[in-house]
Amino acid sequence: MLRFDPFHDIDTVARQLLGETAGTARAPRFMPMDLFKAGDHYVLNADLPGVDPGSIDVSVDSGTLTLRAQRTVPSEEGVQWIASERFAGTFMRQLSLGENVDAERISATYNNGVLSVTIPIAERAKPRRIAISGASQEPRTIEASTQSEQTPRPGQASK
């Protein structure tokens, strides 16, 4: 019989996030980022200190933005590690893009350990003013008349 143990599940998640023993995990666990809207575009800033710019990959596929980067640890012979808290390995983050962004014009820069991705808002999604059309600006006067005073319509004989 299967038994549900929520504490076992929480323990498993904690071990995955922190590593089997604290201080020895050398694999990256997260890519901290900020995302904000500025005018007609969104800006995503992701912290990737110590990452080789050549290892950074930004791609869009089926409405999903994927950020991927690699940080390596120098492997020097004869080194005895005293502390090892800087993660190495592959960082990856995926975000779902809405239909209101222009995926063709997304751009990215990497400067001082920060990856900045600019995501433009599509023209169709930008707020716009809608012109209101109506009757002419000149006031018109409509006069009532009796049936006998009416002018015949085209194709109608007069009385």
C-alpha positions, -999 to +999 in steps of 0.1 A: +000+000+000+013+035-009+016+060+019+016+098+014+043+114+035+044+152+029+074+156+052+094+132+030+085+153-001+095+186+017+128+169+027+135+158-008+129+194-022+151+209+005+179+184-004+176+193-040+177+230-033+205+229-008+225+199-019+230+167+001+253+184+026+254+222+031+284+239+016+294+212-009+268+216-036+285+230-067+255+231-090+236+263-096+201+264-082+186+296-094+191+327-116+179+358-097+161+382-119+140+414-120+113+421-146+096+454-151+077+474-177+092+507-190+071+526-215+065+503-245+087+474-235+096+450-207+131+447-192+144+415-176+176+417-156+192+384-146+222+382-123+249+360-139+282+370-122+313+352-134+296+337-165+315+336-198+295+358-222+301+332-249+281+306-229+250+327-227+220+317-249+187+336-251+161+320-273+123+322-279+103+291-290+065+288-291+060+317-267+086+306-242+117+327-235+147+306-224+178+320-207+207+296-204+243+302-192+273+282-181+298+291-153+328+269-148+351+265-119+388+267-126+403+233-121+437+239-108+458+209-097+470+208-062+442+231-049+426+223-016+393+240-013+386+257+021+352+270+011+332+264-021+300+285-021+300+298-057+279+276-079+292+263-112+273+245-140+244+255-162+219+281-152+185+280-170+154+301-166+122+299-187+094+324-189+061+323-208+056+353-230+021+366-236+007+372-271+012+410-266+050+410-271+070+413-303+092+382-301+110+392-334+124+423-318+137+409-284+173+420-277+198+412-250+230+426-236+255+413-209+274+439-189+290+436-155+275+402-147+240+412-155+221+399-185+195+425-197+168+413-221+145+439-237+111+426-247+091+451-268+053+452-266+036+445-299+020+474-318-014+457-317-012+456-279-002+492-273-029+516-260-043+538-286-070+565-290-100+557-310-115+585-331-152+589-327-171+597-359-206+612-360-229+636-377-216+668-392-206+696-369-232+720-384-266+719-366-294+710-389-330+720-385-356+695-395-391+709-403-422+688-400-447+688-428-482+674-435-487+645-459-501+667-486-472+691-484-445+664-489-424+664-520-428+633-540-400+608-538-380+599-569-401+574-589-433+585-572-459+606-590-471+638-575-507+643-565 
